[in-house]
Each structure stands twice: as C-alpha cells, then as structure tokens.
Amino acid sequence: MKVMIFEGIRKSYPERLNLVMPIAGDIGEKGLGISPEDEAKLTAEVSIIFHVAATVKFEAPMKESIQFNVLGTQRVLDLARKMSQLAAVVHVSTAYCNCQMKEIFEYVYPAPIDVLEIVRATEWMDEKMLNALTPHLIGERPNTYTYTKALAENLIHSYYTDLPVAIVRPSIVVGSHQEPFPGWSDSLNGPAGLMVVSGRGILRSFYCDKTLIADFIPVDMVINCIVVAAWYSATRHPKLMIYNVSTGVLNPARWEDACDRFLYWTRKRPFRYIAWYPGLHLTTNRVEHCLISFFTQILPSALMDIILKCLCRKDFFMKYQNRIAAGARSLEYFSTKEWKFHTENVPMVISQMHPEDRKNFDFDVTHIDWERTAEWCMNGAKKYILREEETRGEIWRQTDRDLKKGNQTGDRELKKGNQTGDRELKKGYQIGDRDLKKGNQTGDRELKKGNQTGDRELKKGNQTGDRELKKKLKKGYQIGDRELKKGNQTGDRELKKGYQIGDRELKKEYQTDASYRVQRIRVLKCLADIVHLCSLVFFIMTLVRYRSRISNVLNAVLRLLRLVRAWLRKA
C-alpha cells in the first residue's frame, strides 16, 4: 500500500487504506493457496471479484500458461460460487485472444476442442510432448498467452453461466490518461519498453507496418471500464457481458504517428542516459530491418563489449540487445497486422451512467488527445519507470514560468497599493477643505457682530491670510506629489533593472545548457559516423579476405540453379 498510485488516497482519505486487507494466495495452486480462515471470510463478506491475475509472458510454456490463465480462472470462479453475497465477477482478458480473425465482435468464439479436455490432456503430458504439440494447438495465434486467454473465456461461457460474469478485453495497454498521474506506468512490457529503448538510442529499427493502426488504450481507462462493468452486471445485466476496450475504431492512431510524437518529445526532453541520438526506423522489409539492426545495434554493442573486456569490466551490451530483440519480436505480430474490434457495449454502458459518474470513471476513448498522451507517457517513463528526476533545463523553465507569474502578481499588487494611496490622499484633502470652510464661516459670523470698522479690517486680514494659506497649501501639495512621483519612478526603475539582470542571468544559463546539449549531440553523431565507418571497413575486409570462398559458394548456387532449371525443362 506504499506504492505511488495510492499517494492521492493517502493524502486525502488515509482512513480508507485501513479497509484494505491483503490475503496471501497463489492462483497456480489448488484452492488458490488460501487458508481456510481467509476463505471463510471471503465467502461471507466479498460481493465483487476483479480477476486480473495471469501470466503475461507471450512465450511461456503451454503447461505454465494453462496453469495460471485457465486453471487459475477456474479456481477463482469456483470460489465465487461459494460466496453468499456475490454480485459481480469481472474477468480481464485481452482483445487479441481471437487474433486469428480480422474482425472481432463482443461475444465468445467457441473452441474446436472442449476446454476441460485440453486441461486434462496437459496434466498427464510431459513438458517435451506438450511443447511439440503447442504449434498444433495454438494454430494461427502467435503465442500461448492469446490461446490460453481464449480458453479461459470458453471456460466461463461453457461452465459458469450461472454467475454474473463480465469479460473486459483491453487492446495494447499504455500509460495512464489521467489517474493516478498522467503518463503513469510501472512496467517496461509492450510499448513502454519500446519507447524507452528507442528514446535512449539503443533500438534503431523496428519491424512494423507504419501505415496500420496502433490500437493503444490508457491503463486508467481500462480500470474504469472494469469498475463500471462490475456495476452494470450487479445492477442491470447479470448475464455474461463482453467489452472490447479499444481505440482503433473511435479514435485511431497509426504506428508512424505514435512513434513520431514520442520521438519528438524524447528529443525535446531527452533521457538522462542515452547511448545514441534518439531515432527509430519503421520498415516491413525484413532484409532492410536486419541490416540496420546489425550495423546500428549488434555491431556497436559487440565492439563496446570487446572494449569492456579489454578494460577488465563486465560486458552487458549484447545481453541487452538480445533482450531487446526478443521483446521487439514479440510485438512484430501485432505491429504488422490490423484488426477491427467492435465496441458496441462500451458506449451503451456509458450512456446509462450518471453524468457525474462519467467524469469520475471516464473510459470514453474519444476524449484521448494522442499528442498530449505521447508527452505524458514519455514523462511517465522517465519519472515512474526509470526514476529520473527533472533535468536542470526543465527546472529552469519551470522557475522562469514561476518568476513571470510572480512579476505579474507584484505588478498587480503595486498598482492596487498606488490606487489605494491616491484614494486616501484625496479623502484627506476633502476633509481638510470642509473643516477649513466651517471655521471660516463661524469666524465670519462672529466678526460681523462687532463694529463695522473692525469687521472691514478683519475681512481684509482674513482675505490676505486665506491667500497666503492657500498658496502654502498648494505648494505643499505640489511638493508632496513631486516627491511621491519621484519615489514611484525610482522604485519602478530599480524593479526593471532587477528584472533585466535576472532575465540576462537566466538567458545565459539557458544558452550554456543549450550549447552543452548541442555539443553532446554532435559528439554522439561523430561517434556514430566512426562506428559506421569501422563497420563498413570491417565488412569490406571480410569480403576481400573470403572472396574466394564467397565466389565458390555463388558458383555452387548457380550450378544448382542450372540443374534445377534443366530438371524442370525435362519434367
């Protein structure tokens, strides 16, 4: 419960975390490996089950995949039958469980052989026999993962129709759209790993049809759909419901556009540690892909391992390349084909939700902005997977934005203060004038009661005194206004000088950082050119050294072709 995704709940509602009770178990064991006490508590109190556990290794052995993905599902559903308050069960499958078809609807496709018969057969077969039989079982599917996920759906459809079950089929899952943080991800499986290794310059070529649709779906939208599916099964539709959670029809994005967007943000905000300038070549030409991979990935990695061995250090570049190549091969099937997933049930359920619930549990794929999603996924990979802090340039840019906001706020406060001071000064002037007028009127009335001669002299004296007083008062006001204006002007000049000095210092730091990055990229490009040149020289030297053998091989191939042509003519 200390992981980052619960940070928001931990700050806002810490008491809710106390309601979560973890239970030890294993879906690969009989009875899910749960103790009798925990099982009794589950069957008495639990009403909703989210079955997400599975093995997601594409190339896992058939026995292992069936043990976790098929028998694990059976054990969870057997436990669900014992629950007295059961309201809904949500099973998470994959949109590619029937990938041997081009158009996939929201229903279960029947298996040619009964699921339990396949399970019983795998129990008595040894590993070697089952591995030999695997290609015949999976048929046109690319791996055991998609095959066993289809078997699990058939198991639910054939033997557990009495339960309120919903099946959610997400397509290729990527970083989150909004929750818990934009771009959040905790795994390098799938596109996230592809983004990281290409952004670091380790992967240079990917076997992919760039014109096809890359059916990505943010992970938080999948989670929201799972939650809403449980609500719908518990309150509206207790029979089996299937949801294809996909973007290919309603909000498509092509492989070329997705890679270009991510590489743009990778070059704009690069990773801290890179081996080469970020770039990725997409091609469906196998020869071109192999040549680019050899000269830009395999050969440089081999040379780096040789250098490390000469320095008595541990070599690791080729191990990384082998791991990256295996991951890229597992995605080739999905990057060179295109499917149409029908998603009628998803908008139907959204239309029956309350408007407030639509905001809180948003899984409407038309709301996805792929440009911003690419930026968020890149930032999420840096922050949550690679654990890289913000670079100095990013901190400076944020500081510059904060400084501008502060300057604008200060200007607004200064204007408000000046306006308040002007209003107070005017009020003081008006009060003084009113008091002066009252005093003059009182004195005039008293003086009129005296003799006329004294009155005339007093009037003259009052007039003379009033003129002198007004002159002095005006001079005092003018002097005060001039001093106030001078002070404001001096303060404005000092403030502007401070801003200008700060801007110059900030620009100098930006220029220094930019020149450092440019020099670094130039050095990387020079190193890349040197490696290419060495590779080309090595290739030419190999051809020259073994030219006689190559000539003999080519002559043998030509003779073989002539024999085949002659045989075909006779036939």
JOVEN-V753703 format. One record per residue. N is the residue number from 1. RES is the residue in one small letter. PSI is psi as a letter, one per 40 degrees, with the letter a starting at -180 (NA if undefined). BURIAL is # if it has 16 or more other C-alpha atoms within 10 Angstrom, else .. Layout:
BEGIN
n=[N N]
res=[RES RES]
psi=[PSI PSI]
burial=[BURIAL BURIAL]
END
This chain:
BEGIN
n=[1 2 3 4 5 6 7 8 9 10 11 12 13 14 15 16 17 18 19 20 21 22 23 24 25 26 27 28 29 30 31 32 33 34 35 36 37 38 39 40 41 42 43 44 45 46 47 48 49 50 51 52 53 54 55 56 57 58 59 60 61 62 63 64 65 66 67 68 69 70 71 72 73 74 75 76 77 78 79 80 81 82 83 84 85 86 87 88 89 90 91 92 93 94 95 96 97 98 99 100 101 102 103 104 105 106 107 108 109 110 111 112 113 114 115 116 117 118 119 120 121 122 123 124 125 126 127 128 129 130 131 132 133 134 135 136 137 138 139 140 141 142 143 144 145 146 147 148 149 150 151 152 153 154 155 156 157 158 159 160 161 162 163 164 165 166 167 168 169 170 171 172 173 174 175 176 177 178 179 180 181 182 183 184 185 186 187 188 189 190 191 192 193 194 195 196 197 198 199 200 201 202 203 204 205 206 207 208 209 210 211 212 213 214 215 216 217 218 219 220 221 222 223 224 225 226 227 228 229 230 231 232 233 234 235 236 237 238 239 240 241 242 243 244 245 246 247 248 249 250 251 252 253 254 255 256 257 258 259 260 261 262 263 264 265 266 267 268 269 270 271 272 273 274 275 276 277 278 279 280 281 282 283 284 285 286 287 288 289 290 291 292 293 294 295 296 297 298 299 300 301 302 303 304 305 306 307 308 309 310 311 312 313 314 315 316 317 318 319 320 321 322 323 324 325 326 327 328 329 330 331 332 333 334 335 336 337 338 339 340 341 342 343 344 345 346 347 348 349 350 351 352 353 354 355 356 357 358 359 360 361 362 363 364 365 366 367 368 369 370 371 372 373 374 375 376 377 378 379 380 381 382 383 384 385 386 387 388 389 390 391 392 393 394 395 396 397 398 399 400 401 402 403 404 405 406 407 408 409 410 411 412 413 414 415 416 417 418 419 420 421 422 423 424 425 426 427 428 429 430 431 432 433 434 435 436 437 438 439 440 441 442 443 444 445 446 447 448 449 450 451 452 453 454 455 456 457 458 459 460 461 462 463 464 465 466 467 468 469 470 471 472 473 474 475 476 477 478 479 480 481 482 483 484 485 486 487 488 489 490 491 492 493 494 495 496 497 498 499 500 501 502 503 504 505 506 507 508 509 510 511 512 513 514 515 516 517 518 519 520 521 522 523 524 525 526 527 528 529 530 531 532 533 534 535 536 537 538 539 540 541 542 543 544 545 546 547 548 549 550 551 552 553 554 555 556 557 558 559 560 561 562 563 564 565 566 567 568 569 570 571]
res=[m k v m i f e g i r k s y p e r l n l v m p i a g d i g e k g l g i s p e d e a k l t a e v s i i f h v a a t v k f e a p m k e s i q f n v l g t q r v l d l a r k m s q l a a v v h v s t a y c n c q m k e i f e y v y p a p i d v l e i v r a t e w m d e k m l n a l t p h l i g e r p n t y t y t k a l a e n l i h s y y t d l p v a i v r p s i v v g s h q e p f p g w s d s l n g p a g l m v v s g r g i l r s f y c d k t l i a d f i p v d m v i n c i v v a a w y s a t r h p k l m i y n v s t g v l n p a r w e d a c d r f l y w t r k r p f r y i a w y p g l h l t t n r v e h c l i s f f t q i l p s a l m d i i l k c l c r k d f f m k y q n r i a a g a r s l e y f s t k e w k f h t e n v p m v i s q m h p e d r k n f d f d v t h i d w e r t a e w c m n g a k k y i l r e e e t r g e i w r q t d r d l k k g n q t g d r e l k k g n q t g d r e l k k g y q i g d r d l k k g n q t g d r e l k k g n q t g d r e l k k g n q t g d r e l k k k l k k g y q i g d r e l k k g n q t g d r e l k k g y q i g d r e l k k e y q t d a s y r v q r i r v l k c l a d i v h l c s l v f f i m t l v r y r s r i s n v l n a v l r l l r l v r a w l r k a]
psi=[e e i d e e d d d d d d g d d d d e e h h i h h i h e e i h e e f i i d d d d d d d d d d h e h h h g e h i h e h d f i i d d d d d d d d d d d d d d d d d d d d e h d f h d i h h h h a i e e d f e e i d h h i g i h h i i d i i d d d d d d d e d e i i d d d d d d e d d d d d b e i d i d d d d d d d d d d d d d d d e f e e i g i i h h g i b h h a i i d d i d i h e h i e i e i a d d d d d d d d d e e d h d i h h i h e e i h h g i h i d d d d d d d d d d d d d d d d d d g e i h i h h h g i e d d d g i h i d d d d d d d d d d d d d d g i i d h i d i h h i h h h i e h d d d d d d d d d d e d d d d d d d d d d d d d d e f i h i e d d d d d d d d d d d d d d e d d e e e i h i h h h f d d d d d d d d e i i d d d d d d g h f h e e e h h d d d d d d d d d d d d d d d d e f h i i i d d d d d d d d d d d d d d d d d d d d d d d d d d d d d d d d d d d d d d d d d d d d d d d d d d d d d d d d d d a i d d d d d d d d d d d d d d d d d d d d d d d d d d d d d d d d d d d d d d d d d d d d d d d d d d d d d d d d d d d d d d d d d d d d d d d d d d d d d d d d d d d d d d d d d d d d d d f d d d d d d d d d d d d d d d d d d d d d d d d NA]
burial=[. . . . . . . . . . . . . . . . . . . . . . . . . . # # . . # # . # . . . . # . . # # . . . # # # . # . . # # . . # . . # # # # # # # # # # # # # # # # # . . # . . # . . # # # # # # # # # # # # # # . . . . # # # . # . . . . . . # . . . # . . # . . . . . . . # . . . . . . # # . . # # # # # # # # # # # # # # # # # . . # . . # # # # # # # # # # # # # # # # # # # # # # # . . # . . # # # # # # # # # # # # # # # # # # # # . # # # # # # # # # # # # # # # . # # # # # # # . . # # . # # # # # # # # # # . # # # # # # # # # . # # # # # # . . # # # . . # . # # # # # # # # . . . . . # # . # # # # # # # # # # # . # # . . . . . . . . . # . # # . . # . . # # . # # . # # # # # # # . # # # # # # . . # . . # # . . . . . . . # . . # # # # # . . # . # . # # # # # # # # # # # # # # . . . . . . . . . . # . . . # . . . . . . . . . . . . . . . . . . . . . . . . . . . . . . . . . . . . . . . . . . . . . . . . . . . . . . # . . # . . . . . . . . . . . . . . . . . . . . . . . . . . . . . . . . . . . . . . . . . . . . . . . # . . . # . . . . . . . . . . . . . # . . . # . . # # . . # . . . . . . . . . . . . . . . . . . . . . . . . . . . . . . . . . . . .]
END
